[in-house]
Amino acid sequence: MTEEMNPTNEREPNAAGQGPQPKEKLSFRQMYRKLLQLDDTPHSIALGAALGMFITFTPTVGIQVLIVLILSMVVRFNRFAAIVLIYLSNPVTIIPIYYADYVIGLFVQGESGLSLEEFGLLWDQSVSTAGEVGFWGATQVLFKSLGTDVIIPMFIGGGVLGGFVGVVTYPLTLSWVQRYREGRQGDNHQDS
């Protein structure tokens, strides 16, 4: 079988002639550097990062990439910057993020609600039930089992928290990209 027809997605043997190596996971520092090096305007990268951070803090896991793609049809921004950052919401961070959304939403509504432990238990029960019926069925089960008493504050809080983090992310990322590029231009002039 030729390389083009090889259905597996393995990498070539390394320089030492050893077998295919698994893809390396990028550290936060490496991802940050890749963001700074994107071939796009600083504004587009910063806007992508800001929108990615906004989406990260909304209770939309499972459809976040779809949200980025739909938004990119309306607003010009760097999709890669947004997609990289939405993965900050993952199985490890989802309960703390969603609980923060929930608490902020309750605060905005002037209400009180579940403790972190109660929220985590409710979430775990909902996810285990939802895991048996596929993605869209799981989404329905999850929303029904969490109920509007939890879902509505999560969306309100996610909008507030995501909006705040997104607004802070834009100028920071814009500044970082501009400084990185100015530094790179300075290095290029010194080489001449």
Secondary structure, DSSP 8 states (H G I E B T S, - for coil): --TTT--S----B-TT--SB-------HHHHHHHHHT-SS-HHHHHHHHHHHHHHHTSS-TTSHHHHHHHHHHHS---HHHHHHHHTTSSTTTHHHHHHHHHHHHHHHHT-----HHHHHHHHHHHHHHHTTSHHHHHHHHHHHHH-HHHHHHHHHHHHHHHHHHHHHHHHHHHHHHHHHHHHHHHHHHHH-
